[in-house]
């Protein structure tokens, strides 16, 4: 028990160290930018001509943008380290998925991404926190969108299985190399030139708060599939059909 406790503490410390290093890296650029533009404003104030004042206004806009960026970094960091205040109630996963696809319809169409939605027939009610689950699905879909810069197909399915409700989000994007696949849920890991690198970390945390399992399969040049299995709430035993699905 003592050994297990030490291992847990070591893992927790390692995770916190990774998060702290990630935050330090993320805040370095906006802080540097703010410092540069403050110096430019100070220089302009020494000779406050009309053109200098116009330049100051632009500098202040940049500073405001960088402050907003810093605030986003802090919010994401706090989400990653704080216990989640979830409130799980019975709700329809299919409704959340349909609402999300409708919400992102314009953005997906503009990116040349065709959506295929195939949801489970019958009851798809599980214990969920709608607010957090929407965020998790949104992060997954946005990742798929970024993986298809030249357009493609996004397939969202749900299926009633004996062990729970299975949701699969599949894209025809660039795919993830095998050596990177095991790192995708690590804090601040990203293959993109933008973003905090906490998107999938948040997804993993939200999924686990729902008592669900998540796995990702991918092939470079073919695409990626994210599979989440939500457990059924306590209810009468389900019957299987020959496919292992619940009728």
C-alpha positions in Angstrom: 0.0 0.0 0.0 2.8 2.4 0.9 4.5 1.7 -2.5 1.2 2.3 -4.4 0.7 5.5 -2.5 4.2 6.7 -3.4 3.6 5.8 -7.0 0.4 7.7 -7.1 2.1 10.8 -5.5 5.0 10.5 -8.0 2.5 10.3 -10.9 0.5 13.2 -9.6 3.7 15.3 -9.2 4.9 14.4 -12.7 1.5 15.4 -14.1 1.6 18.7 -12.2 5.1 19.3 -13.4 4.0 18.7 -17.0 1.1 21.1 -16.6 3.3 23.8 -15.0 5.9 23.5 -17.8 3.1 23.8 -20.4 1.6 26.9 -18.7 5.1 28.5 -18.6 5.6 27.8 -22.3 2.1 29.1 -23.2 2.3 32.4 -21.3 5.8 33.3 -22.5 4.8 34.5 -25.9 1.9 36.7 -24.9 3.9 38.2 -22.0 6.7 39.0 -24.4 4.3 40.6 -26.8 2.7 42.7 -24.1 6.1 43.9 -22.9 7.2 45.0 -26.5 4.0 47.0 -27.1 4.2 48.7 -23.7 7.7 49.8 -24.6 6.3 51.2 -27.9 3.6 53.1 -26.1 6.1 54.5 -23.7 8.2 55.7 -26.6 5.2 57.2 -28.3 4.3 59.2 -25.2 7.6 61.0 -25.3 6.5 62.6 -28.6 2.7 62.4 -28.6 1.9 63.3 -32.2 -1.3 62.3 -34.0 0.4 59.5 -35.8 2.0 58.3 -32.5 -1.4 58.3 -30.8 -2.9 56.2 -33.7 0.0 53.7 -33.3 -0.7 53.6 -29.5 -4.3 52.6 -30.2 -3.1 49.7 -32.2 -0.6 48.7 -29.5 -3.4 48.8 -26.9 -5.5 46.5 -29.1 -2.7 44.0 -29.3 -2.2 44.2 -25.5 -5.9 43.5 -25.0 -5.8 40.5 -27.3 -2.8 39.1 -25.5 -4.5 39.6 -22.1 -7.5 37.7 -23.4 -5.2 35.0 -24.6 -3.6 34.8 -21.2 -7.0 34.6 -19.5 -7.9 31.6 -21.8 -4.7 29.9 -20.8 -5.4 30.3 -17.1 -9.0 29.1 -17.5 -7.9 26.0 -19.4 -5.2 25.3 -16.8 -7.7 25.6 -13.9 -10.1 23.3 -15.8 -7.3 20.7 -16.1 -6.2 20.7 -12.5 -9.4 21.4 -10.5 -11.9 18.6 -9.7 -14.9 18.9 -12.0 -18.3 19.9 -10.5 -20.4 17.6 -12.6 -24.1 17.1 -12.1 -25.0 13.8 -13.8 -28.7 13.4 -14.7 -30.5 11.2 -17.2 -30.3 12.7 -20.7 -30.2 11.8 -24.4 -26.7 11.6 -26.0 -28.3 11.7 -29.5 -29.9 15.0 -28.8 -26.6 16.5 -27.8 -24.9 15.2 -30.9 -27.7 16.5 -33.2 -27.6 19.9 -31.6 -23.8 20.0 -32.0 -23.9 19.1 -35.7 -26.5 21.8 -36.3 -24.5 24.3 -34.3 -21.4 23.6 -36.4 -23.2 23.2 -39.7 -22.0 26.5 -41.2 -18.3 26.0 -40.1 -18.2 22.4 -41.4 -19.8 23.3 -44.7 -17.4 26.2 -45.2 -14.5 23.8 -44.6 -15.9 21.4 -47.2 -16.7 18.7 -44.6 -19.7 16.5 -45.3 -21.4 15.2 -42.2 -23.0 11.7 -41.9 -25.1 11.3 -38.8 -26.4 7.8 -37.8 -27.8 7.7 -34.3 -29.1 4.7 -32.4 -32.8 3.8 -32.6 -34.6 3.6 -29.3 -33.5 4.8 -25.9 -30.1 6.4 -25.8 -30.5 7.8 -22.2 -27.4 7.8 -20.0 -26.3 9.7 -16.9 -24.6 12.8 -18.2 -23.8 16.5 -17.6 -25.0 18.2 -20.8 -22.8 21.2 -20.4 -19.5 19.3 -20.1 -20.5 16.6 -22.6 -21.2 19.2 -25.2 -17.8 20.6 -24.7 -16.1 17.2 -25.0 -17.9 16.4 -28.3 -17.2 19.9 -29.6 -13.4 19.5 -28.9 -13.5 16.1 -30.7 -15.3 17.5 -33.8 -13.0 20.6 -33.9 -10.0 18.3 -33.9 -11.5 16.3 -36.8 -12.2 19.6 -38.6 -8.6 20.7 -38.3 -7.4 17.3 -39.5 -9.3 17.9 -42.8 -7.9 21.2 -44.2 -9.0 20.2 -47.7 -12.4 19.0 -46.7 -13.6 15.4 -46.1 -16.2 13.3 -44.4 -17.1 13.4 -40.7 -19.2 10.5 -39.5 -20.9 10.5 -36.2 -22.7 7.3 -35.0 -24.2 5.9 -31.9 -25.1 2.3 -31.2 -26.8 0.5 -28.3 -24.5 -2.2 -27.0 -25.0 -4.6 -24.1 -22.4 -2.7 -22.0 -23.6 0.8 -22.9 -24.1 3.4 -25.6 -21.2 3.5 -28.0 -20.5 6.8 -29.8 -17.9 6.9 -32.6 -16.7 10.1 -34.3 -14.7 9.3 -37.5 -12.9 11.7 -39.9 -11.1 11.2 -43.2 -8.3 13.5 -42.1 -4.5 13.3 -42.1 -4.4 10.7 -39.3 -2.0 10.4 -36.3 1.3 8.6 -36.5 1.5 5.6 -34.2 4.3 7.1 -32.1 2.1 10.1 -31.2 -1.1 8.3 -30.7 -0.3 7.3 -27.1 0.5 11.0 -26.2 -2.7 12.7 -27.5 -4.3 12.9 -24.0 -1.2 14.3 -22.3 -1.6 18.0 -21.2 -0.2 20.5 -23.7 0.6 17.9 -26.3 -0.4 19.1 -29.8 0.6 18.7 -33.4 -1.1 21.9 -34.4 0.5 25.4 -34.7 -2.3 26.8 -32.6 -4.4 25.9 -29.6 -3.5 25.2 -26.0 -2.9 21.4 -26.3 -5.5 20.8 -23.6 -8.5 20.0 -25.8 -8.2 16.2 -25.7 -7.0 16.3 -22.1 -10.3 18.0 -21.3 -12.2 15.4 -23.3 -10.5 12.5 -21.4 -11.3 14.1 -18.1 -14.9 14.7 -19.0 -15.4 11.2 -20.3 -13.9 9.7 -17.2 -16.2 11.9 -15.0 -19.1 10.2 -16.9 -17.8 6.7 -16.0 -17.2 6.1 -19.7 -14.2 4.7 -21.6 -12.5 6.4 -24.6 -10.1 5.0 -27.2 -8.7 6.5 -30.4 -7.6 4.6 -33.5 -5.9 6.3 -36.4 -4.1 5.7 -39.7 -1.9 8.3 -41.4 -3.5 9.4 -44.7 -6.8 7.6 -43.9 -8.3 9.2 -40.8 -9.0 8.9 -37.1 -11.9 7.4 -35.1 -12.7 8.4 -31.5 -14.9 5.8 -29.7 -16.6 6.5 -26.4 -18.6 3.9 -24.5 -21.1 5.3 -21.9 -22.3 2.8 -19.3 -26.1 2.3 -19.0 -27.7 3.6 -15.9 -29.0 1.0 -13.4 -31.9 -0.6 -15.1 -33.4 -4.0 -16.0 -31.0 -6.3 -17.9 -30.7 -5.7 -21.6 -31.2 -8.4 -24.3 -28.6 -8.9 -27.0 -29.2 -9.5 -30.6 -26.8 -11.5 -32.8 -24.5 -8.5 -33.4 -24.0 -7.9 -29.7 -26.1 -4.8 -30.0 -29.1 -4.0 -27.8 -32.4 -4.1 -29.8 
